[in-house]
Amino acid sequence: MTEPRPPLTLHLAAPRGFCAGVDRAIKIVEMALEKWGAPVYVRHEIVHNRYVVDGLRAKGAVFVEELDECPPDRPVIFSAHGVPKAVPAEAAARDMVWVDATCPLVSKVHIEAARHHENGLQMVMIGHAGHPETIGTMGQLPPGEVLLVETAEDVARLEPRDPDRLAFITQTTLSVDDTADIVAALKARFPAIIGPHKEDICYATTNRQEAVKAMAPDCDAILVVGAPNSSNSKRLVEVGAKAGCRYAQLVQRAAEIDWRALEGIRSVGITAGASAPDVLIEEVVAAFRDRFDVTVNPVVTAEENVEFKVPRVLRSA
């Protein structure tokens, strides 16, 4: 006789998974392959998810880290994270066909930085060193014009050119709460600093963090489906832990779930970073159904209906 499966409440966060910027970037690669055929080159992972990247690679996308790895006679796409100004300039100099898949909400930050620079302000960027979005945003302005801070403690070490002529911008995928602490430190030290007209942290990042905060107190564990190099996915793990969940973990696929760590649990929250497709979320849910008598509880904190257009060069006439 089959052992009865233990009961488990599965709190399913909504919104979760793909955002409009990620959806647009993937469509751009697929449409480029349809228009020009394989291979199409992509500078950096189009979005931070191995499953998505491998799927596009199977269709003929070739992923490289630098433009000099691309032949001049094939199209190249810039990833959703954005690139320094020097990259499209180099592509133009080599007479390459290139398509910019930068998320429009990242482009908004680029425009903001350029506008402040034109007005003679030095920028402070709140972001993670080495992340492609941070590199791309800082690369919009000449060297020295963007000062990077990662923590509130970094603010005390800043040495701006003129403390009364500053503005700040942020990476779009940060923790809302952590960023608020850094902004408070900036305003305390530099009272004249100018902030964004509209918050830089994107709607999708904010919405996914709010959903995790809502369900965390009711969860024995939270699993975030996402990649280890995905900033917004890692922030969801941190948000879950800070909101009161004793066990918050990032997994790329169901095969990575540590079942021994989940022994004796009665409730699990599941969410996904903005680069994780539905198929991986469904895979994780199915793995729980195989082991538990699952009751699904949707935790809906916002509705998303944002859609971004693809570049004109890829649209049908």
N, C-alpha and C positions, 0 to 999 in steps of 0.2 A: 504493500500500500504506500502511495506517495505521501511524503511528509508535507503537512500544510505549510504554505509559505507565510512568513511573518508579515503582519500588516505594515504598510508604510504610506505616509502622506508625502506626495511629491508636489512641492510648491514650485510652480512654473512661472518664472518672471516674464512679464510683458510690459514694455518692449524688451526684446532680446535679439541677438544675432544681427544680420546684415542691416546696415544703415544705407541711406540714399547715396552717399559718396562712394561707398564700397560697391554697391550695385552698379553705379554708373561706370566705375573704373573697370569692372569685369566685362561689362557690355562693350566698352571701348576696345578691349583686346579682342573680343569675339567678333565685333564688327570689322575691325582692321583685318583680321584673318579672312573674313568673307570677302572684303574688298580687294585686298592685295595678295591673298594666298600666303601659304607658309614659305619661309619663316618670317615672322614678325618679331622684332627684338623689343624687349622690355627692360628698361634701366631700373634695377632693383626689383624686389618682389612687388607685384602690382598692388597687393594687399598682404598683410601678414597672416597668411594661413597656408600651411603646406598642402592641404587637400585641394584648395582652390588653385594654387600655383601648379601642382602636379597635373590637375585636370586641364589647365590651359596649355601646359607644356605638351601634353599628349595631343593637343589639337594643332600644335606647330609654333607655339610661342617659345622664344629663347630668352632666358633671363640672364642678364649680365649686371655687373656692379658699376661699370664705367662706360662712357660713350665710346672710348677708343677700342672697345671690344666688339663694336658693331660695324659691319661693312657699310660703306656709304650709299650703296644701291638698294638697301632694304629699309622699310619703315621702322622707326623706333618710337616707343611709347614711354612717357615719363610716369612714374607711379603715383598713386593717390596721395602720397605723403608730401609731394612737392619737391622741387629741385632748386638749387642755387641758380641765380640769373646766368651764371657762366655756362651752364649746360645747354639751354636752348641757343645761346650765342654761338657755342662751338658747333652745334648741329647745323645752324644756319651757315656758318663759315664753311662747313664741309658739304653744303648743298644737299643735306639729308631731308627726307620726308619725316616729320615728327608730329606726334599727337600728344597733347598734354592732358593726362588723366588726373591731374591734381584735384582733390576735392574742392568744390567751390567755397566751402567754409574755411579751408586752409588758404585759398587764394585771397579771401577777404582779409585775413591777417597780413598777408604779403602786401596788399594794397594799403592797409592801415600803416604798416611800418614805413612804406615808401612815402606816404603823405606826411607823416611826422618828420621824416628825414628832410623832406623838402622845406619844412617849416623850421629847420635848424635844431630839432630835438635829437638827443641821443636816446637810443632805445634800451630798455631792460626787458629781456625775454625770460619768462618763467617757463622752464622746460627741462627735458632730460638730455644731458650731454651725450652726443653720439647717435641720438635717435634721428632717423632720416628726415622727419618733419622739422626738427630743430635745426638740423644742418641746412635744409632748404630755406627755412625762414630767415636764419641768420645770413644766408648767402644772397639775400635780396639787397643787402646794403654793403658798402665798402667795409673792409676789416676795421675793427675797433668801434664801429657805430652801433653794434648790438652787444650788450653785456648780458651774460647768461647767469641766472640764479636757479638753483634747484631746491633750496630750502630757505626757511626764514632766517637761519643762521648765516646763509650766504649774503644776505642783505647788508649785514654789518660790515662785510669785507669789500663792498663795492667802492670803487674809486672813479666816479663819473667825471667827465670833463667840466660840467657845470651842474651842481645839484639842483639848480632852479630851472634847468632846461632838459627835463626828462619826460619820457612817456613809457608805458609798459604794455607788452603784449604777452599772450600765453600760447603754449602748445594746446591744440584743441582736445587732447585726450587725457587730460590730467584729472586727478581727484579734485572734485569741487571743494571739499572741505579743506584739504591741504593747501590748495591754491588761495583760498580765502585768508588763511593764516599768513601766507607770503605777501599777499597784497596789503594786508594790514601792517606788516612790518615795513613794506616799501612806503606806505603813506605816512607812517609814524616818523620815518627817517627823512623822507623827502616830501613834505607837505604839498609842494607845487606839482608833483608828478601827475601826468595826465593818463587816464585809463581809457580802455576801448569804449567807443560809442555804444556798442552792444557786446556783451560778454563773448570772449573768444572761445571758451570751452563749448564744444558743439552740442546741439540739442540731443543727439544720440548718446553721447557720453553721459550727459546729465540725466537723461531719462533712464538709462540702464542702471546708473548708480542709485537713483531714487527707488527703483523697483527692488534692488538688493536690500536697501535700508528698510523697506517696508516688510520684507519677508524674513530678514535675518533673525529677529527675536523669536520666531516660531520654528526655527530650523536647528536640528542637531548638527547638520553639516550643510555646506554650500559647495556645489561644484560649478566652476566657470569653464565652459567649453571655449577654448581659445588657444592661441599660440604663445610660446614663451617670449617671443620678440614683439608681441602685441601690447603696446602701452595701455590701451583702454581695457584689455582683458586683465592685465596684472592689477590695474587699479580696482577692478571689481572684486578681486580676491581680498585686497586690503580693506575696501569698504565693508565687505561682509564681516571680516574679523573685527573691525572697529565698531560695527553695529551690534555686536553681541553674539555672533555665531562662533562657537568654540573651535570648529574645524572648517576652514575654507581652503579650497584647493583648485588649482588650474589643471585641466586635462585637455589634451588635444583630441583624443578619441576615447571611446568606451574601454578599449583595451588598457588604458592607463589608469583606470579607477582602482584605487587601493581598497579592496573589499575588506581586508582585515582591519583597516582603520575605521570602517563603518559598521563593525559588528555591534549589535545591540541598539542601533539607531531606530527612531520611529518617524523621523521627518527629515526630508532632504530638500534643499532649494536648488533649482537648476536655472542657470542663466547662460548667456553666451556673449562673447565680445562682438564688436561690430563687424569683424571680418569672418565670423564663423557661419557657414551655411546651415540651413535647416536640417539637412540630411545628417549632420553630425550631432545635432541636438536630439533628433529622433533616435539615433543610434544609442545615445546614452540613456534615454527614457526606456528604450526596449531592453537594455541590459538590466535595468532595475525591475522591469516587469518579469524578466526571467527568474529573478531571485526573490521577489517580494509580491505580496498581494497589494497592488498599488492603487491608491486613490489620488487622482490628480486635482490639485487646487490651483487654478490660475490666479496669479497676483498681478492685476492690471493697474498700473499707476498713470499711464498716459497712452494716447492714441497717436500713431505716427502716419502721416500721409504725404511726406515730403518726397519729391522726385526732382532729379536734376537732369537737364538735357545733355545729350552727348554733343561733342564738337561738330560744327557745321560740316567739316570735311568728310565726316562719316555718315551724314544723313543722306537718305535717298532724295533724289531731285523731285 
